[in-house]
Amino acid sequence: MKQIGLFLFAVLLFSACNKEDETVVVQYKASNGYSNTQIKYRDAEGVLVSGNIDFPGGEDVWTYGFDGKKGDIVFISAIYYDSTSSITLQILLDGKIFKEATSNNETDEILTISGTIPYYNE
Amino acid sequence: MYKYLLSTVGILWHILIFAQGNPLFTGYVFDRQSGLPIENVDVRVLETKYGTTTDDRGFFEFRKLSPGTSTFLFNHIAYFQVKEKIELRPGEKNEVEIYLSPNSTDLAELVVEADNRRTAVISRLPYVQTKIFKQQIEENAVRDIGGLLRGSNNIGGIRKGGGAIDPVVRGFKFSELNVQIDNGLKIEGGCPNRMDPATAQIDPLNVKEIEVLKGPYALRYGTSFGGVINIKTMEIPKNEKFELHIKALQGFESNWNGNKSLINISGGNKKLFFSLTGGQKKYGNYKDGNGKEVKSQFTKQDFGGYFGFKLAKNQSLVLNYKNASGKNTRFPALPMDERLEQTHLTSLDYKAEEIGDFFQSIYVKLYNSDVNHKMDNKYRAVSDTVVAVSDIHAVNRGFRSEGVFGIKSVEFHFGIDFENVLKDGERVKTMIKQYTLPVKTEKLWNKGQIRNLGFFLTYEQNLNDFDLSASVRLDMNQAESDKISVSLPIPGDIYSYGTDSIQSDYTNFSMSLGATYHFTESFSVSLSLGRGVRSPDMTERFIILLPIGYDNFDYLGNPQLEPEANNQADLTLKYKDDRKGVFQFNMFYSFVDNFIIGKRLPPNEQRPISKGVIGVKQFVNGGNARFQGFELGWFSPEKGKPGIQVLASYTYATLDEVQRYVVEAGFPIRDETILNDALPEIPPFESTITVFYPFFKGKLKPEISVRMVAAQNHVSDAFYENTAPGFTIANFLLRYDYNKNFMVSGGVDNIFDKAYYEHLNRNVVGSNISLYEPGRVFYLNLIFRIWQ
C-alpha cells in the first residue's frame, strides 16, 4: 500500500504539467483618419490583404481581429494621400497594445507597424 | 549500399544457425547484513579467463563453462572476498546464492560510488577511457549530457544557451568526436549552429552509463578522430523470474526555477523484457553571479521505451524507440533561438553471445534517427526588420555489425558499419517593415547526402606482462548535394560546374596500435599510436552562407575538401596501491594534417547574406594543427576515509599557419599570415578536488568539490578570440538513501555565487561579452523506486 502511495505521488508529480495555451487574440486598429486610407494587413492565414478605409464616409475606427498563435507575424501598414490627414495604427494582443504608431500630414510615407507575437511572458 | 546490409545480416544469420548453447550457471549475490542485492560484484572463474559482474539485482550468469568443479571468486571492494568451489553438472540448471560480508560497515554503501569513480580514473585500455554512471547523473543538478561531461577530466563544453552544451574533448569538437547512442546509433543534428548536437537528444536521466574513449584508437565504433562518446541507455535484465520495477524522479532547482521529472516502468525477465520511460524538463532564465538574467529558458519532453526478447538461450532482439522534443529554447549566443525540435530515434539490436569457444559473439544494430529542427530570430534586434525562420530536416540511418572470435588469450573484433546522412533545409525571411511584406526563401542545405561504409578489425591479446592491441579501419565515403546557389547579392550557382563539382568520394584508412607493460601488479605503462581519418561533415561540405563559427562570418561549405587526419600518441602511467590509492597520468600529442578551417573569400567572389556579419569564409584544408596536453587523476585508497579524488588536465593547441583578417570599420581590408597561432576554443588548465565522507553505513554522504580553472591567455589571434580569466568555484552535495525505495539528494552549485564564464562559452550575440555561467543554484532530487 505504501509503495502504491509512493507511486501515485510520483505519477502526480510527473503529470503536474499542463499544456500551455498558444492562442493569442490579435486585433488591428486604425483610427484618427480624415481621408481615404489604403491599408495592408496580414490576416489569420498569413495572407497580405489590401483594403481601403473610408474615414470621410463616417468610419471612425477600423478594426480586424483573429486568433493568432505565439510566434505569428503581425503586420499592418497604411498610406493616405490628403496632406491634412493623419492615421493611428495599433496592434493589440489579448486586448493590450503591442505596437502603435501615428502619422500626421505625411502623405509620402507609409506607416507600418509589425512584429511577432511573443513566445515568452517577460 | 543496402546490399551490404543484406549480405551482412545474411552471413551473420547463417553463422547463428550453427550456434550452440553451453551449460548454464546463474546466481545472486547478497549483502549478509542487510539481505539486499549487491551490484557490480566481480565474479571470476579462476580456471578460465571468464568473468562477469552482477547487475542491480545482484544477478550474474555464465553460459560457456564446462561441466565439473570450478573455483569462483566473488570480489567487491566493500566486502570480504569469497572463494567458492562449485560443481557444475551437465544438463542441469546450476543456481547459487552468495552472501558477502561488508569489510567496513561504514563503507558498505559508499563503495559503489567509490568504485565508479575509480573506474573513471583508471581503465584497462592502453589509452584514456572515462566513464560516467547513472548515480552521478541522478544525484546532481544535471540538465544535459554536454553539461554533465564538462565535469570530467579534459572535457569542456561550448555553451550557447541554457542547455545543449557541445562537448569538447582535449580540444576536439563537433564532427571530430564520434558521438553515438547504445553502441552505434548516430544522430545528425538539424541546426547548423549546433543547438541540437547528438548529446542534446538524450535525456540524461535515461542514461545508464557514458563512456568516453579519447584519441583515434577505438576504431570499432566508426570513424574515430578525437574520440568516441558512447551514451548507453539500455539495460538488459538477467533475472530468471519476472520482475517489475518502477522508478520516478523529481528534481527542482532554484535560480532557473527549473524542474525535471522522469518515470520509468521496466520489467520482465531474461526471456522477455521491456522498459517505458517518460520525462520532462522545464527551466526558466537563470541569473549569473552578478545577478544579471541570462535568457536561457528551455522546455523538453521525452518518451520512449524498448522491448526485447530472447530468440534462443544466447540470442536476443531489442526494439528501441525514443522521442525527444524541445520548444522555445533560447540561445543568447546564437543568431537564432530554437523554436521546435522533434527527434525520433529507432533501433533494432540483435545479439548472440557465447556461441562457441572460437566464435564467441555477434552483434547487429540497425538504426534510424530523424531530426526536425525549427529556429527563428524573433528575439533578436534584427527581427524588427527581417523575421527569419529556418526549418531543417536531418536523417541518419545505417547499421553496425560486429563479430568476436578468439583463441586462448587473443580476441578479435571485426565488422562493418554503414551510415547514410541526409540533410535539407531552408530559411524563410519576411521583411516586415516593407509595405508589401515581401518573403524570400533561401536554401541552407539542398538535399545534401553523405554515405559512409566502414570495415574494421581489432586485435587484443593479454600476455603475462604485456597487453597488446591493434585496430585497422577502412572507410569509403561518398557525398553529393543538389545545386548550391544563392539569390543575393550575386545571383547564381556558387559552384559553376554544377552538381558534378558537389560530389566527392574518399577512401580513408585508419589504424591504431597499443601496448601496456605491467612492471608490477600495481604499476603499468601504456603507449598508444593511432591515425584516425575523417571525411568532412555535412556542414563543412554543403552549408550555404550562415554564421556558424566562433567568428562573425557567413560560412560556405566546400564539397572538394579533403579528409583530415589525426596522428596521435598517448603515453599513460597507471599505479594502483591499497595504501596509496589509484593514480593515472597521461600525456598526449596529436598532429593533424589537412586541418579543416574557414578561409575568407574576397568580397568580389562572395558577399555575405546574413545581417551583421563582416564577410564570408569557406571551409578549406588549412595545413597542420597540433594538440598536446596531459591528464592526471588520483583517487584515495578504497578503505580510507574521507574519500578524495583529484583531477587535473591541460591542452595546448596551435595551427602552424593561418590567415588573419585585418578589420577596419567593421570590414576586413587585408590578410596577414600568423605562424603558430593558438587554435580557438581550447579549454585552459583546470583541476578539481572532490572530498566525500560516508556516515550511517554510507546512507548519508556529504561531498564537497572545488574546481579551479586557470585563465586562458593562449588564444587565437586569427579569430580575434578573447582571453578568459581564471576562476574557482565550490559545490556541495548531500545524498541520503533512506531505504531501497527512496533516495534524496540536494546541494548547492556555485556556493559563493561567483560571477564567471568558461573560456569555451560563446559571446552574447552583438557583443564581445561571454555568456556567464549560472550563479548559485540550490537543488533537490527525489527518487522513488519500487520493486515487485
Interface residues (C-beta under 8 A of the other chain):
Chain A: Q3 L6 F7 F9 A10 V11 L13 F14 A16 C17 K40 R42 L48 G71 I73 F75 S77 I79 I110 T112 S114 G115 T116 Y119 Y120
Chain B: I246 A248 Q250 S261 L262 I263 G278 Q280 K282 Q297 N328 R339 D376 K378 Y379 S383 D384 V387 T430 I432 K433 Q434 Y435 T436 L437 N741 F742 F784 I786
